[in-house]
Structures are given as structure tokens and as C-alpha cells.
Amino acid sequence: MKIIWTIHAEERQRQWEKKYGIAKQEVENLVSNPEQTVPGDLGVRVAQRKTRNGLLRVPFLEIDMDRKVLTVYWTSKIQKYWKEEKNED
């Protein structure tokens, strides 16, 4: 799988790297192997991982076998975005 970066995503990643040390390789690892993937708007998927007392979120599109990174951001609002799995016990 190839990871394709938009210009916007590269700019946002650089901003988050300055603020929280979120490296490009960390984002690529997340997109390749997300802790969780949730649906976004208009067919977008969002890869996310709990980190730095918050949530790193990477919206992406799947194009053939590749993933196109649309943006990158960190949020402290874990409960808003994290989807807990429901047990049927």
C-alpha cells in the first residue's frame, strides 16, 4: 500500500510536529496500521490512535490499494471520537 500525501496534510503534519512532535513516519504508521478506523463524511475513513493524552486522527481516502492522507490533527476530545466496542454478554 502506498501512502499519498496532499499538500494540506503535509502542512498540517509539520504544524503538529512543531507543537507535539508528531513525525511524518508516525502518521504513515498510523494510516498503515491504525489502532481504530471510523467512518468520516463523504466516504472518508479516519485512522486514529490514542497518544499524548489525546487522539491523533488522520482522515484518508482509499484509492485502489493506496491511502490518500487528507489532513492530520490531534485532539483532546477522546470520548467524542473514540468508538468503544460493544460487548454482547
N, C-alpha and C positions, 0 to 999 in steps of 0.2 A: 504494500500500500504506500502510495506517495502522498505526502502532505504538501498542499498548495497554500501559500500564504497570500492574502490580499494585502494591499498597501496599508489599509486601515488597521488590519490585525497586527502587522509588523510595528506600526507606530504605537499602538496601544501596548503591545508587549514591551517595547522599550520604556514606556512610561511606568509600567508596573515593575519593570526590572529596577528602575531607579528608586521607586518607592518601597518595594517589598523584596527585591532580589529575585524576581520570577524570570528565570532564564528561558531563552527560546527552546532549548533542549527539554526543559521541564514541561513546557506547553506541548511540544511534539510527543513526549512520552504520555502525557495525559490523553491526547487525541488518539494515539495508537492503542492505549490500554487504560481506558477510563475506569475510575472507581464506580462511577454510575453514569448512565446516559438517560436523559429525559427528553421528551418532545418539546420543541420550541414552536414558534409561529411559522406558518407558510412552508412546512416541510423541513424546517431546520431542526437538527438534533443538537443537544447541549451536553458535552462531556464535562463532568465535574468531579472534583476531589476535595476532600476536607484537608485544609492545610493552613498554617499560620493563624490559627484560631478563627478561621473563616472558611470560605469556599472559593476555590478557583474554578471559574466557569469559562468554557470555550465553545461558543456556538459554531457549528460547522455544517456543511452540506456534503452528502455523499454523491460523488460523481463517478460512475462506473465503480472501480475498486479504490478510488482515491478519496481523500477527505480535504475539502477546501475550508480553511480556517477563516471565519468571517470577522471575529473580534476576540478579545481576551479581556477578562476582568476578574477582580477579586471582590468579594462581598462578605460582610459580617453576618448577613441575613441567612444563616444556615437553615433555620426552620422554615423559611419561606420557600426555598428552592429544593431542599433535600427531600426525596421521596422515600419514606420508611416502608419497608416491605411488610405487607400484612400477613400475619400467621393465621392459618385457618384451623387452629387447635380447639 
